[in-house]
Amino acid sequence: MTISSGSRRAVLRRGEDPVAVAGPVGEITLFVFGRGQVRELSFDGPAERIAALRAAKLGF
């Protein structure tokens, strides 16, 4: 998963067919920490990978 906010970019996991997540840093942080409700985020990549990411148990 690649995360992008403005000019900053971070790769959380490398691999084929990555999903890019873009949006405000605060919203990305909440998403990565497990908030299921997504606001102001965009996802780019293969549909099945996006669905898998959105269904994954994230957070601590």
PDB file of N, H, CA, C and O in Angstrom:
ATOM      1  N   MET A   1       0.850  -1.164   0.000  1.00  0.00           N
ATOM      2  CA  MET A   1       0.000   0.000   0.000  1.00  0.00           C
ATOM      3  C   MET A   1       0.894   1.224   0.000  1.00  0.00           C
ATOM      4  O   MET A   1       1.846   1.318   0.775  1.00  0.00           O
ATOM      5  N   THR A   2       0.582   2.141  -0.860  1.00  0.00           N
ATOM      6  H   THR A   2      -0.191   2.065  -1.490  1.00  0.00           H
ATOM      7  CA  THR A   2       1.286   3.412  -0.924  1.00  0.00           C
ATOM      8  C   THR A   2       0.361   4.487  -0.385  1.00  0.00           C
ATOM      9  O   THR A   2      -0.804   4.563  -0.774  1.00  0.00           O
ATOM     10  N   ILE A   3       0.872   5.306   0.496  1.00  0.00           N
ATOM     11  H   ILE A   3       1.819   5.244   0.812  1.00  0.00           H
ATOM     12  CA  ILE A   3       0.083   6.392   1.067  1.00  0.00           C
ATOM     13  C   ILE A   3       0.647   7.704   0.575  1.00  0.00           C
ATOM     14  O   ILE A   3       1.859   7.914   0.598  1.00  0.00           O
ATOM     15  N   SER A   4      -0.230   8.589   0.129  1.00  0.00           N
ATOM     16  H   SER A   4      -1.215   8.419   0.110  1.00  0.00           H
ATOM     17  CA  SER A   4       0.192   9.881  -0.390  1.00  0.00           C
ATOM     18  C   SER A   4      -0.648  10.990   0.216  1.00  0.00           C
ATOM     19  O   SER A   4      -1.876  10.911   0.242  1.00  0.00           O
ATOM     20  N   SER A   5       0.019  12.017   0.701  1.00  0.00           N
ATOM     21  H   SER A   5       1.016  12.081   0.680  1.00  0.00           H
ATOM     22  CA  SER A   5      -0.664  13.194   1.223  1.00  0.00           C
ATOM     23  C   SER A   5       0.138  14.406   0.778  1.00  0.00           C
ATOM     24  O   SER A   5       1.211  14.684   1.312  1.00  0.00           O
ATOM     25  N   GLY A   6      -0.389  15.122  -0.198  1.00  0.00           N
ATOM     26  H   GLY A   6      -1.262  14.896  -0.633  1.00  0.00           H
ATOM     27  CA  GLY A   6       0.369  16.247  -0.738  1.00  0.00           C
ATOM     28  C   GLY A   6       1.622  15.744  -1.408  1.00  0.00           C
ATOM     29  O   GLY A   6       1.553  14.909  -2.310  1.00  0.00           O
ATOM     30  N   SER A   7       2.766  16.240  -0.981  1.00  0.00           N
ATOM     31  H   SER A   7       2.822  16.918  -0.248  1.00  0.00           H
ATOM     32  CA  SER A   7       4.026  15.820  -1.595  1.00  0.00           C
ATOM     33  C   SER A   7       4.691  14.684  -0.833  1.00  0.00           C
ATOM     34  O   SER A   7       5.764  14.230  -1.229  1.00  0.00           O
ATOM     35  N   ARG A   8       4.089  14.218   0.240  1.00  0.00           N
ATOM     36  H   ARG A   8       3.216  14.586   0.562  1.00  0.00           H
ATOM     37  CA  ARG A   8       4.672  13.129   1.020  1.00  0.00           C
ATOM     38  C   ARG A   8       4.114  11.793   0.548  1.00  0.00           C
ATOM     39  O   ARG A   8       2.950  11.682   0.165  1.00  0.00           O
ATOM     40  N   ARG A   9       4.974  10.788   0.587  1.00  0.00           N
ATOM     41  H   ARG A   9       5.920  10.878   0.898  1.00  0.00           H
ATOM     42  CA  ARG A   9       4.563   9.462   0.138  1.00  0.00           C
ATOM     43  C   ARG A   9       5.272   8.408   0.978  1.00  0.00           C
ATOM     44  O   ARG A   9       6.460   8.539   1.272  1.00  0.00           O
ATOM     45  N   ALA A  10       4.543   7.361   1.365  1.00  0.00           N
ATOM     46  H   ALA A  10       3.578   7.255   1.127  1.00  0.00           H
ATOM     47  CA  ALA A  10       5.118   6.266   2.141  1.00  0.00           C
ATOM     48  C   ALA A  10       4.622   4.949   1.581  1.00  0.00           C
ATOM     49  O   ALA A  10       3.460   4.832   1.194  1.00  0.00           O
ATOM     50  N   VAL A  11       5.492   3.963   1.535  1.00  0.00           N
ATOM     51  H   VAL A  11       6.437   4.058   1.850  1.00  0.00           H
ATOM     52  CA  VAL A  11       5.117   2.626   1.091  1.00  0.00           C
ATOM     53  C   VAL A  11       5.079   1.734   2.320  1.00  0.00           C
ATOM     54  O   VAL A  11       6.088   1.551   3.000  1.00  0.00           O
ATOM     55  N   LEU A  12       3.900   1.179   2.598  1.00  0.00           N
ATOM     56  H   LEU A  12       3.080   1.328   2.046  1.00  0.00           H
ATOM     57  CA  LEU A  12       3.752   0.326   3.770  1.00  0.00           C
ATOM     58  C   LEU A  12       4.041  -1.133   3.474  1.00  0.00           C
ATOM     59  O   LEU A  12       4.498  -1.878   4.341  1.00  0.00           O
ATOM     60  N   ARG A  13       3.772  -1.532   2.240  1.00  0.00           N
ATOM     61  H   ARG A  13       3.401  -0.927   1.535  1.00  0.00           H
ATOM     62  CA  ARG A  13       4.041  -2.914   1.861  1.00  0.00           C
ATOM     63  C   ARG A  13       4.263  -2.960   0.359  1.00  0.00           C
ATOM     64  O   ARG A  13       3.415  -2.515  -0.415  1.00  0.00           O
ATOM     65  N   ARG A  14       5.380  -3.488  -0.043  1.00  0.00           N
ATOM     66  H   ARG A  14       6.069  -3.849   0.586  1.00  0.00           H
ATOM     67  CA  ARG A  14       5.696  -3.596  -1.460  1.00  0.00           C
ATOM     68  C   ARG A  14       5.094  -4.871  -2.033  1.00  0.00           C
ATOM     69  O   ARG A  14       4.858  -5.839  -1.311  1.00  0.00           O
ATOM     70  N   GLY A  15       4.853  -4.860  -3.321  1.00  0.00           N
ATOM     71  H   GLY A  15       5.045  -4.073  -3.908  1.00  0.00           H
ATOM     72  CA  GLY A  15       4.347  -6.052  -3.970  1.00  0.00           C
ATOM     73  C   GLY A  15       3.723  -5.703  -5.303  1.00  0.00           C
ATOM     74  O   GLY A  15       3.691  -4.543  -5.713  1.00  0.00           O
ATOM     75  N   GLU A  16       3.231  -6.721  -5.965  1.00  0.00           N
ATOM     76  H   GLU A  16       3.257  -7.664  -5.633  1.00  0.00           H
ATOM     77  CA  GLU A  16       2.577  -6.510  -7.254  1.00  0.00           C
ATOM     78  C   GLU A  16       1.188  -5.937  -7.034  1.00  0.00           C
ATOM     79  O   GLU A  16       0.551  -6.201  -6.015  1.00  0.00           O
ATOM     80  N   ASP A  17       0.729  -5.162  -7.982  1.00  0.00           N
ATOM     81  H   ASP A  17       1.247  -4.947  -8.810  1.00  0.00           H
ATOM     82  CA  ASP A  17      -0.610  -4.573  -7.951  1.00  0.00           C
ATOM     83  C   ASP A  17      -0.895  -3.833  -6.645  1.00  0.00           C
ATOM     84  O   ASP A  17      -1.851  -4.171  -5.946  1.00  0.00           O
ATOM     85  N   PRO A  18      -0.082  -2.827  -6.302  1.00  0.00           N
ATOM     86  CA  PRO A  18      -0.303  -2.109  -5.046  1.00  0.00           C
ATOM     87  C   PRO A  18      -1.562  -1.254  -5.089  1.00  0.00           C
ATOM     88  O   PRO A  18      -2.077  -0.937  -6.161  1.00  0.00           O
ATOM     89  N   VAL A  19      -2.041  -0.891  -3.931  1.00  0.00           N
ATOM     90  H   VAL A  19      -1.622  -1.148  -3.060  1.00  0.00           H
ATOM     91  CA  VAL A  19      -3.153   0.052  -3.796  1.00  0.00           C
ATOM     92  C   VAL A  19      -2.567   1.355  -3.264  1.00  0.00           C
ATOM     93  O   VAL A  19      -1.847   1.356  -2.265  1.00  0.00           O
ATOM     94  N   ALA A  20      -2.872   2.444  -3.922  1.00  0.00           N
ATOM     95  H   ALA A  20      -3.457   2.443  -4.733  1.00  0.00           H
ATOM     96  CA  ALA A  20      -2.436   3.761  -3.461  1.00  0.00           C
ATOM     97  C   ALA A  20      -3.603   4.413  -2.727  1.00  0.00           C
ATOM     98  O   ALA A  20      -4.732   4.428  -3.217  1.00  0.00           O
ATOM     99  N   VAL A  21      -3.314   4.949  -1.548  1.00  0.00           N
ATOM    100  H   VAL A  21      -2.397   4.937  -1.149  1.00  0.00           H
ATOM    101  CA  VAL A  21      -4.319   5.648  -0.750  1.00  0.00           C
ATOM    102  C   VAL A  21      -3.864   7.099  -0.642  1.00  0.00           C
ATOM    103  O   VAL A  21      -2.733   7.372  -0.239  1.00  0.00           O
ATOM    104  N   ALA A  22      -4.740   8.021  -1.001  1.00  0.00           N
ATOM    105  H   ALA A  22      -5.659   7.799  -1.328  1.00  0.00           H
ATOM    106  CA  ALA A  22      -4.394   9.439  -0.953  1.00  0.00           C
ATOM    107  C   ALA A  22      -5.447  10.203  -0.180  1.00  0.00           C
ATOM    108  O   ALA A  22      -6.634   9.883  -0.238  1.00  0.00           O
ATOM    109  N   GLY A  23      -4.999  11.219   0.548  1.00  0.00           N
ATOM    110  H   GLY A  23      -4.035  11.479   0.595  1.00  0.00           H
ATOM    111  CA  GLY A  23      -5.918  12.056   1.299  1.00  0.00           C
ATOM    112  C   GLY A  23      -5.197  12.798   2.398  1.00  0.00           C
ATOM    113  O   GLY A  23      -3.972  12.736   2.502  1.00  0.00           O
ATOM    114  N   PRO A  24      -5.961  13.507   3.225  1.00  0.00           N
ATOM    115  CA  PRO A  24      -5.356  14.242   4.340  1.00  0.00           C
ATOM    116  C   PRO A  24      -4.676  13.289   5.328  1.00  0.00           C
ATOM    117  O   PRO A  24      -5.154  12.181   5.571  1.00  0.00           O
ATOM    118  N   VAL A  25      -3.564  13.738   5.884  1.00  0.00           N
ATOM    119  H   VAL A  25      -3.176  14.638   5.686  1.00  0.00           H
ATOM    120  CA  VAL A  25      -2.777  12.901   6.792  1.00  0.00           C
ATOM    121  C   VAL A  25      -3.634  12.379   7.945  1.00  0.00           C
ATOM    122  O   VAL A  25      -3.544  11.200   8.288  1.00  0.00           O
ATOM    123  N   GLY A  26      -4.443  13.216   8.536  1.00  0.00           N
ATOM    124  H   GLY A  26      -4.515  14.174   8.257  1.00  0.00           H
ATOM    125  CA  GLY A  26      -5.279  12.787   9.659  1.00  0.00           C
ATOM    126  C   GLY A  26      -6.235  11.674   9.283  1.00  0.00           C
ATOM    127  O   GLY A  26      -6.435  10.737  10.056  1.00  0.00           O
ATOM    128  N   GLU A  27      -6.827  11.766   8.103  1.00  0.00           N
ATOM    129  H   GLU A  27      -6.665  12.527   7.475  1.00  0.00           H
ATOM    130  CA  GLU A  27      -7.763  10.728   7.648  1.00  0.00           C
ATOM    131  C   GLU A  27      -7.030   9.421   7.346  1.00  0.00           C
ATOM    132  O   GLU A  27      -7.528   8.341   7.665  1.00  0.00           O
ATOM    133  N   ILE A  28      -5.856   9.515   6.737  1.00  0.00           N
ATOM    134  H   ILE A  28      -5.452  10.392   6.478  1.00  0.00           H
ATOM    135  CA  ILE A  28      -5.058   8.309   6.475  1.00  0.00           C
ATOM    136  C   ILE A  28      -4.669   7.652   7.794  1.00  0.00           C
ATOM    137  O   ILE A  28      -4.741   6.430   7.927  1.00  0.00           O
ATOM    138  N   THR A  29      -4.261   8.453   8.760  1.00  0.00           N
ATOM    139  H   THR A  29      -4.203   9.445   8.652  1.00  0.00           H
ATOM    140  CA  THR A  29      -3.876   7.917  10.069  1.00  0.00           C
ATOM    141  C   THR A  29      -5.038   7.175  10.716  1.00  0.00           C
ATOM    142  O   THR A  29      -4.866   6.066  11.223  1.00  0.00           O
ATOM    143  N   LEU A  30      -6.215   7.780  10.700  1.00  0.00           N
ATOM    144  H   LEU A  30      -6.355   8.681  10.289  1.00  0.00           H
ATOM    145  CA  LEU A  30      -7.383   7.115  11.281  1.00  0.00           C
ATOM    146  C   LEU A  30      -7.711   5.821  10.547  1.00  0.00           C
ATOM    147  O   LEU A  30      -8.080   4.831  11.179  1.00  0.00           O
ATOM    148  N   PHE A  31      -7.581   5.815   9.227  1.00  0.00           N
ATOM    149  H   PHE A  31      -7.281   6.619   8.713  1.00  0.00           H
ATOM    150  CA  PHE A  31      -7.839   4.605   8.441  1.00  0.00           C
ATOM    151  C   PHE A  31      -6.853   3.500   8.820  1.00  0.00           C
ATOM    152  O   PHE A  31      -7.254   2.362   9.063  1.00  0.00           O
ATOM    153  N   VAL A  32      -5.564   3.838   8.871  1.00  0.00           N
ATOM    154  H   VAL A  32      -5.238   4.763   8.674  1.00  0.00           H
ATOM    155  CA  VAL A  32      -4.527   2.847   9.181  1.00  0.00           C
ATOM    156  C   VAL A  32      -4.692   2.304  10.603  1.00  0.00           C
ATOM    157  O   VAL A  32      -4.344   1.155  10.872  1.00  0.00           O
ATOM    158  N   PHE A  33      -5.217   3.122  11.505  1.00  0.00           N
ATOM    159  H   PHE A  33      -5.499   4.056  11.286  1.00  0.00           H
ATOM    160  CA  PHE A  33      -5.432   2.672  12.879  1.00  0.00           C
ATOM    161  C   PHE A  33      -6.765   1.977  13.071  1.00  0.00           C
ATOM    162  O   PHE A  33      -7.151   1.669  14.199  1.00  0.00           O
ATOM    163  N   GLY A  34      -7.480   1.725  11.963  1.00  0.00           N
ATOM    164  H   GLY A  34      -7.167   1.975  11.047  1.00  0.00           H
ATOM    165  CA  GLY A  34      -8.639   0.857  12.043  1.00  0.00           C
ATOM    166  C   GLY A  34     -10.002   1.497  11.922  1.00  0.00           C
ATOM    167  O   GLY A  34     -11.008   0.798  12.037  1.00  0.00           O
ATOM    168  N   ARG A  35     -10.080   2.800  11.695  1.00  0.00           N
ATOM    169  H   ARG A  35      -9.262   3.368  11.601  1.00  0.00           H
ATOM    170  CA  ARG A  35     -11.407   3.387  11.532  1.00  0.00           C
ATOM    171  C   ARG A  35     -11.984   2.937  10.203  1.00  0.00           C
ATOM    172  O   ARG A  35     -11.387   3.179   9.154  1.00  0.00           O
ATOM    173  N   GLY A  36     -13.121   2.294  10.233  1.00  0.00           N
ATOM    174  H   GLY A  36     -13.606   2.097  11.085  1.00  0.00           H
ATOM    175  CA  GLY A  36     -13.727   1.760   9.018  1.00  0.00           C
ATOM    176  C   GLY A  36     -14.396   2.798   8.145  1.00  0.00           C
ATOM    177  O   GLY A  36     -14.464   2.639   6.926  1.00  0.00           O
ATOM    178  N   GLN A  37     -14.891   3.861   8.758  1.00  0.00           N
ATOM    179  H   GLN A  37     -14.835   3.990   9.748  1.00  0.00           H
ATOM    180  CA  GLN A  37     -15.567   4.896   7.991  1.00  0.00           C
ATOM    181  C   GLN A  37     -14.508   5.766   7.325  1.00  0.00           C
ATOM    182  O   GLN A  37     -13.652   6.339   8.000  1.00  0.00           O
ATOM    183  N   VAL A  38     -14.569   5.862   6.012  1.00  0.00           N
ATOM    184  H   VAL A  38     -15.265   5.396   5.464  1.00  0.00           H
ATOM    185  CA  VAL A  38     -13.547   6.580   5.254  1.00  0.00           C
ATOM    186  C   VAL A  38     -14.111   7.906   4.760  1.00  0.00           C
ATOM    187  O   VAL A  38     -15.193   7.960   4.176  1.00  0.00           O
ATOM    188  N   ARG A  39     -13.356   8.975   5.007  1.00  0.00           N
ATOM    189  H   ARG A  39     -12.477   8.931   5.481  1.00  0.00           H
ATOM    190  CA  ARG A  39     -13.733  10.302   4.526  1.00  0.00           C
ATOM    191  C   ARG A  39     -12.537  10.917   3.826  1.00  0.00           C
ATOM    192  O   ARG A  39     -11.409  10.825   4.312  1.00  0.00           O
ATOM    193  N   GLU A  40     -12.778  11.531   2.710  1.00  0.00           N
ATOM    194  H   GLU A  40     -13.694  11.605   2.316  1.00  0.00           H
ATOM    195  CA  GLU A  40     -11.764  12.290   1.975  1.00  0.00           C
ATOM    196  C   GLU A  40     -10.556  11.456   1.544  1.00  0.00           C
ATOM    197  O   GLU A  40      -9.488  12.014   1.293  1.00  0.00           O
ATOM    198  N   LEU A  41     -10.703  10.148   1.455  1.00  0.00           N
ATOM    199  H   LEU A  41     -11.571   9.695   1.659  1.00  0.00           H
ATOM    200  CA  LEU A  41      -9.615   9.296   0.985  1.00  0.00           C
ATOM    201  C   LEU A  41      -9.971   8.761  -0.391  1.00  0.00           C
ATOM    202  O   LEU A  41     -11.135   8.486  -0.684  1.00  0.00           O
ATOM    203  N   SER A  42      -8.959   8.617  -1.228  1.00  0.00           N
ATOM    204  H   SER A  42      -8.014   8.841  -0.991  1.00  0.00           H
ATOM    205  CA  SER A  42      -9.170   7.973  -2.523  1.00  0.00           C
ATOM    206  C   SER A  42      -8.253   6.761  -2.598  1.00  0.00           C
ATOM    207  O   SER A  42      -7.135   6.769  -2.083  1.00  0.00           O
ATOM    208  N   PHE A  43      -8.751   5.729  -3.248  1.00  0.00           N
ATOM    209  H   PHE A  43      -9.659   5.723  -3.666  1.00  0.00           H
ATOM    210  CA  PHE A  43      -8.020   4.478  -3.406  1.00  0.00           C
ATOM    211  C   PHE A  43      -7.821   4.243  -4.897  1.00  0.00           C
ATOM    212  O   PHE A  43      -8.754   4.394  -5.686  1.00  0.00           O
ATOM    213  N   ASP A  44      -6.605   3.875  -5.279  1.00  0.00           N
ATOM    214  H   ASP A  44      -5.847   3.752  -4.638  1.00  0.00           H
ATOM    215  CA  ASP A  44      -6.306   3.617  -6.682  1.00  0.00           C
ATOM    216  C   ASP A  44      -5.563   2.292  -6.774  1.00  0.00           C
ATOM    217  O   ASP A  44      -4.559   2.083  -6.093  1.00  0.00           O
ATOM    218  N   GLY A  45      -6.059   1.407  -7.616  1.00  0.00           N
ATOM    219  H   GLY A  45      -6.875   1.577  -8.169  1.00  0.00           H
ATOM    220  CA  GLY A  45      -5.435   0.107  -7.799  1.00  0.00           C
ATOM    221  C   GLY A  45      -6.490  -0.876  -8.264  1.00  0.00           C
ATOM    222  O   GLY A  45      -7.629  -0.494  -8.531  1.00  0.00           O
ATOM    223  N   PRO A  46      -6.111  -2.145  -8.361  1.00  0.00           N
ATOM    224  CA  PRO A  46      -7.072  -3.171  -8.775  1.00  0.00           C
ATOM    225  C   PRO A  46      -8.237  -3.262  -7.790  1.00  0.00           C
ATOM    226  O   PRO A  46      -8.033  -3.234  -6.576  1.00  0.00           O
ATOM    227  N   ALA A  47      -9.448  -3.371  -8.312  1.00  0.00           N
ATOM    228  H   ALA A  47      -9.614  -3.393  -9.298  1.00  0.00           H
ATOM    229  CA  ALA A  47     -10.655  -3.379  -7.482  1.00  0.00           C
ATOM    230  C   ALA A  47     -10.609  -4.443  -6.389  1.00  0.00           C
ATOM    231  O   ALA A  47     -11.018  -4.180  -5.258  1.00  0.00           O
ATOM    232  N   GLU A  48     -10.115  -5.645  -6.710  1.00  0.00           N
ATOM    233  H   GLU A  48      -9.783  -5.859  -7.629  1.00  0.00           H
ATOM    234  CA  GLU A  48     -10.087  -6.706  -5.708  1.00  0.00           C
ATOM    235  C   GLU A  48      -9.088  -6.398  -4.595  1.00  0.00           C
ATOM    236  O   GLU A  48      -9.300  -6.790  -3.447  1.00  0.00           O
ATOM    237  N   ARG A  49      -8.009  -5.703  -4.924  1.00  0.00           N
ATOM    238  H   ARG A  49      -7.837  -5.384  -5.856  1.00  0.00           H
ATOM    239  CA  ARG A  49      -7.025  -5.319  -3.901  1.00  0.00           C
ATOM    240  C   ARG A  49      -7.575  -4.212  -3.004  1.00  0.00           C
ATOM    241  O   ARG A  49      -7.347  -4.215  -1.795  1.00  0.00           O
ATOM    242  N   ILE A  50      -8.298  -3.270  -3.599  1.00  0.00           N
ATOM    243  H   ILE A  50      -8.483  -3.267  -4.582  1.00  0.00           H
ATOM    244  CA  ILE A  50      -8.924  -2.204  -2.811  1.00  0.00           C
ATOM    245  C   ILE A  50      -9.938  -2.808  -1.854  1.00  0.00           C
ATOM    246  O   ILE A  50      -9.979  -2.443  -0.679  1.00  0.00           O
ATOM    247  N   ALA A  51     -10.751  -3.726  -2.346  1.00  0.00           N
ATOM    248  H   ALA A  51     -10.717  -4.022  -3.301  1.00  0.00           H
ATOM    249  CA  ALA A  51     -11.756  -4.380  -1.494  1.00  0.00           C
ATOM    250  C   ALA A  51     -11.075  -5.137  -0.350  1.00  0.00           C
ATOM    251  O   ALA A  51     -11.546  -5.094   0.786  1.00  0.00           O
ATOM    252  N   ALA A  52      -9.981  -5.823  -0.642  1.00  0.00           N
ATOM    253  H   ALA A  52      -9.598  -5.858  -1.565  1.00  0.00           H
ATOM    254  CA  ALA A  52      -9.266  -6.572   0.393  1.00  0.00           C
ATOM    255  C   ALA A  52      -8.685  -5.621   1.440  1.00  0.00           C
ATOM    256  O   ALA A  52      -8.746  -5.909   2.635  1.00  0.00           O
ATOM    257  N   LEU A  53      -8.124  -4.498   1.004  1.00  0.00           N
ATOM    258  H   LEU A  53      -8.075  -4.265   0.033  1.00  0.00           H
ATOM    259  CA  LEU A  53      -7.573  -3.524   1.946  1.00  0.00           C
ATOM    260  C   LEU A  53      -8.671  -2.947   2.831  1.00  0.00           C
ATOM    261  O   LEU A  53      -8.494  -2.829   4.044  1.00  0.00           O
ATOM    262  N   ARG A  54      -9.780  -2.596   2.243  1.00  0.00           N
ATOM    263  H   ARG A  54      -9.923  -2.692   1.258  1.00  0.00           H
ATOM    264  CA  ARG A  54     -10.874  -1.992   3.017  1.00  0.00           C
ATOM    265  C   ARG A  54     -11.506  -2.996   3.984  1.00  0.00           C
ATOM    266  O   ARG A  54     -12.073  -2.598   5.002  1.00  0.00           O
ATOM    267  N   ALA A  55     -11.413  -4.290   3.676  1.00  0.00           N
ATOM    268  H   ALA A  55     -10.952  -4.613   2.849  1.00  0.00           H
ATOM    269  CA  ALA A  55     -11.972  -5.327   4.547  1.00  0.00           C
ATOM    270  C   ALA A  55     -10.964  -5.825   5.591  1.00  0.00           C
ATOM    271  O   ALA A  55     -11.338  -6.526   6.532  1.00  0.00           O
ATOM    272  N   ALA A  56      -9.694  -5.465   5.424  1.00  0.00           N
ATOM    273  H   ALA A  56      -9.390  -4.896   4.660  1.00  0.00           H
ATOM    274  CA  ALA A  56      -8.644  -5.951   6.331  1.00  0.00           C
ATOM    275  C   ALA A  56      -8.812  -5.383   7.730  1.00  0.00           C
ATOM    276  O   ALA A  56      -9.305  -4.269   7.907  1.00  0.00           O
ATOM    277  N   LYS A  57      -8.395  -6.164   8.723  1.00  0.00           N
ATOM    278  H   LYS A  57      -7.995  -7.069   8.580  1.00  0.00           H
ATOM    279  CA  LYS A  57      -8.390  -5.689  10.101  1.00  0.00           C
ATOM    280  C   LYS A  57      -7.117  -4.880  10.286  1.00  0.00           C
ATOM    281  O   LYS A  57      -6.018  -5.432  10.340  1.00  0.00           O
ATOM    282  N   LEU A  58      -7.274  -3.581  10.381  1.00  0.00           N
ATOM    283  H   LEU A  58      -8.166  -3.132  10.337  1.00  0.00           H
ATOM    284  CA  LEU A  58      -6.144  -2.686  10.571  1.00  0.00           C
ATOM    285  C   LEU A  58      -6.145  -2.189  12.011  1.00  0.00           C
ATOM    286  O   LEU A  58      -7.137  -2.348  12.724  1.00  0.00           O
ATOM    287  N   GLY A  59      -5.063  -1.602  12.431  1.00  0.00           N
ATOM    288  H   GLY A  59      -4.258  -1.473  11.852  1.00  0.00           H
ATOM    289  CA  GLY A  59      -4.995  -1.030  13.771  1.00  0.00           C
ATOM    290  C   GLY A  59      -4.212  -1.908  14.724  1.00  0.00           C
ATOM    291  O   GLY A  59      -3.563  -2.877  14.329  1.00  0.00           O
ATOM    292  N   PHE A  60      -4.290  -1.549  15.962  1.00  0.00           N
ATOM    293  H   PHE A  60      -4.817  -0.762  16.283  1.00  0.00           H
ATOM    294  CA  PHE A  60      -3.548  -2.251  17.002  1.00  0.00           C
ATOM    295  C   PHE A  60      -4.494  -2.885  17.983  1.00  0.00           C
ATOM    296  O   PHE A  60      -4.055  -3.526  18.939  1.00  0.00           O
TER     297      PHE A  60
END
